Amino acid sequence: MIELNGVNKTFRIAKRQGGFSRAFRALFSREYEYIRALKNVSFTVNDGEMVGYIGPNGAGKSTTIKIMCGVLNPDGGTCNINGRTPWKNRVAHVREIGVVFGQRSQLWWDVPVVDSFELIRDIYKTDAATYKRNLDELVELLELHEILKTPARSLSLGQRMRCEIVASLLHDPKILFLDEPTIGLDAVSKLAVRQFIKRLNAERGTTVLLTTHDMQDIEALTERIILIGKGQILLDGSLTQLKAEAPKGANAEEMVAALYKEYAI
């Protein structure tokens, strides 16, 4: 179970104007801007649930994911995942989570994909039987047989994203965080990834938290959405309820645009 209660996060960012002289003065005297990324964020995700975590750019989605992964420490509040605090119990925590960042890669760029998988196996200390079972199943489901010996730099974006998903699941995680997993994918690759995630949830009971700007992903995979804007949770409810409140005939993108406008994000 994922439980966040009153989580806050503020970033301090150095500011300076352009020009060499200003850059030189900034070495001795800096101005800072404080950006409050998360403001009293609270929600709960039950075991086996698939939840869409949506909001515009800069709303705080990725910051929330990084806190839940243990990459960032919040300034205040609590985060409890499967009985652990992510940033205090990093080693035990990461054994039970899988993470896919659409704009970050966990594959080694110049080596064959299968070598990256084996390195990840060693990092997580996954036993040989579990690794082989998961690798065979995931490669079959995502149709990766022909590219296992191909370096990551030679893969198309769709192929790489499918490999990223495999890499995040080799150690049998209980929770899967997906941050823009279908970004830049073609229609065929998106469909394959969606079908795989649904099957993973149905067969293994994996908890999935999905952040995306593609509302077709949300419609295909989730029944519940959490809307965040300017670092605050604005809405938490079922997709069915939101559709009922949307203008008649509105598609998914129009529905979310109306939500953003309603809450003045």
PETA-V645976 format. One line per field, one symbol per residue. psi: psi as a letter, one per 40 degrees, with the letter a starting at -180 (. if undefined). A space follows every 50 residues. Layout:
# PETA-V645976
psi->???
This chain:
# PETA-V645976
psi->ihhhhfhihhhhhhiiiiiddddddeddhiiihhhhdhhfhhihhiheih hhhiiihededdddddddeedihidiiihhhfeihdedfddddedeiihh hdeiieihdeiidddddddddddefhiddddddddddddddegedeedeh ideeiidddddddddddeedefidhhhhhfeeheiidddddddddddddd dddefhhhhhhieheddddddiehihhihfeihdihaiddddddeiiheh adddddddddddef.
